[in-house]
Amino acid sequence: MPSNQDQTGLALAALAACIVQTLGERDATFQKDFEARLADAYSRLRDSGGDHLGAIEILANVREFLKP
């Protein structure tokens, strides 16, 4: 069974994806722009050398939820 922290991260990722998809329905460029910034944030955290595994997992999950 996933931990409470894992479940919270998944819920946060799902919620972020829902918001992005909803805003993307109103602005055709919004989701594409968001995904570019998401990739940048992911890269920065990954390359920062710190212990950011939880944050990186949430960003990766958002990316997965946004896939068609």
LUMLOTI-16425 format. One record per atom (N, C-alpha, C): residue in three letters; x, y, z. Coordinates in steps of 0.1 Angstrom, whole numbers, padded with zeros to 4 digits, always signed. Each point is the difference from the previous one (the first is absolute). Layout:
BEGIN
ALAXYZ...
//
This chain:
BEGIN
MET+0009-0012+0000MET-0009+0012+0000MET+0009+0012+0000PRO-0003+0010-0009PRO+0008+0012-0001PRO-0001+0008+0013SER+0011+0007+0004SER+0000+0008+0012SER-0010+0012-0002ASN-0003+0007+0011ASN-0008+0012-0001ASN+0007+0011-0008GLN+0013+0001+0001GLN+0007+0009-0008GLN-0001-0003-0015ASP+0002-0012-0003ASP-0002-0004-0015ASP-0014+0003-0005GLN-0010-0003+0008GLN-0013+0003-0004GLN-0003+0015-0001THR+0006+0007+0009THR-0002+0015-0001THR+0007+0005-0013GLY+0012-0005-0003GLY+0007+0004-0012GLY-0008-0003-0013LEU-0006-0012+0000LEU-0008-0004-0012LEU-0013+0009-0001ALA-0006+0003+0011ALA-0012+0009+0000ALA+0004+0014-0004LEU+0011+0005+0004LEU+0005+0013-0004LEU+0003+0000-0015ALA+0006-0010-0005ALA+0003-0001-0014ALA-0013-0001-0008ALA-0009-0008+0004ALA-0013-0001-0007ALA-0007+0014+0000LEU+0000+0006+0011LEU-0007+0013+0001LEU+0006+0010-0009ALA+0014+0001+0000ALA+0007+0009-0009ALA-0003-0003-0015ALA+0000-0012-0003ALA-0003-0004-0014ALA-0015+0004-0004CYS-0009-0002+0009CYS-0014+0004-0003CYS-0001+0015-0002ILE+0007+0008+0008ILE+0000+0014-0001ILE+0006+0004-0014VAL+0011-0005-0003VAL+0007+0003-0013VAL-0009-0004-0012GLN-0006-0012+0001GLN-0008-0004-0011GLN-0012+0009-0002THR-0006+0004+0011THR-0012+0009+0000THR+0004+0014-0006LEU+0011+0005+0005LEU+0005+0013-0006LEU+0004-0001-0014GLY+0005-0012-0004GLY+0004-0002-0014GLY-0012-0001-0009GLU-0012-0003+0005GLU-0012+0001-0008GLU-0003+0014-0004ARG+0004+0009+0008ARG-0004+0014-0003ARG+0012+0008-0008ASP+0012-0005+0002ASP+0011+0006-0007ASP+0009-0011-0006ALA+0000-0001-0013ALA+0006-0011-0007ALA+0015-0002+0003THR+0007+0011+0004THR+0014+0000+0003THR+0004-0003+0014PHE-0010+0001+0009PHE+0003-0001+0014PHE+0006-0013+0004GLN-0005-0012-0004GLN+0005-0012+0004GLN+0014-0002-0005LYS+0003+0004-0013LYS+0013-0002-0005LYS+0010+0009+0007ASP-0003+0012+0003ASP+0008+0009+0008ASP+0003-0006+0014PHE-0011-0005+0006PHE+0002-0006+0014PHE+0009-0012-0001GLU-0001-0009-0010GLU+0008-0011-0001GLU+0015+0003-0002ALA+0002+0011-0007ALA+0014+0005-0002ALA+0006+0005+0014ARG-0008+0007+0007ARG+0005+0004+0013ARG+0001-0011+0010LEU-0009-0010-0001LEU+0001-0012+0008LEU+0013-0007-0002ALA+0004-0002-0013ALA+0012-0007-0004ALA+0012+0008+0006ASP+0000+0013-0001ASP+0010+0008+0005ASP+0002-0001+0015ALA-0011+0000+0007ALA+0000-0002+0015ALA+0005-0014+0004TYR-0004-0010-0008TYR+0005-0013+0002TYR+0015-0001-0001SER+0005+0006-0011SER+0014+0000-0003SER+0008+0007+0011ARG-0005+0011+0004ARG+0007+0008+0011ARG+0001-0008+0013LEU-0011-0006+0004LEU+0000-0008+0012LEU+0009-0012-0001ARG-0001-0007-0011ARG+0009-0012-0003ARG+0014+0004+0001ASP+0004+0011-0006ASP+0014+0004-0001ASP+0005+0008+0012SER-0008+0003+0009SER+0004+0009+0012SER+0009-0007+0010GLY+0000-0013-0001GLY+0008-0008+0010GLY-0006-0002+0013GLY-0011+0006+0003GLY-0006-0002+0013GLY-0009-0013+0000ASP-0006-0002+0012ASP-0009-0012+0001ASP-0014+0005-0003HIS-0004+0000-0012HIS-0013+0004-0004HIS-0008-0011-0007LEU+0002-0012+0004LEU-0007-0011-0006LEU-0015+0001+0000GLY-0006+0004+0011GLY-0014+0001+0001GLY-0006+0011-0009ALA+0007+0011-0001ALA-0004+0011-0010ALA+0001-0005-0014ILE+0011-0006-0003ILE+0002-0005-0014ILE-0010-0010-0004GLU-0004-0009+0010GLU-0010-0010-0003GLU-0014+0007-0003ILE-0003+0010+0008ILE-0013+0007-0003ILE+0000+0007-0013LEU+0011+0006-0004LEU+0001+0006-0013LEU-0001-0010-0011ALA+0006-0012+0001ALA-0001-0011-0009ALA-0014-0005-0001ASN-0007-0001+0011ASN-0014-0004+0000ASN-0009+0010-0007VAL+0002+0013+0002VAL-0008+0010-0007VAL+0002-0002-0015ARG+0013-0002-0004ARG+0002-0002-0015ARG-0007-0013-0005GLU+0000-0010+0008GLU-0007-0012-0004GLU-0015+0002-0001PHE-0006+0007+0010PHE-0014+0003+0000PHE-0004+0009-0012LEU+0009+0008-0005LEU-0003+0009-0012LEU+0001-0007-0013LYS+0005-0012-0001LYS+0001-0007-0012LYS-0014-0004-0005PRO-0002+0001-0013PRO-0013-0004-0006PRO-0003-0015+0002
//
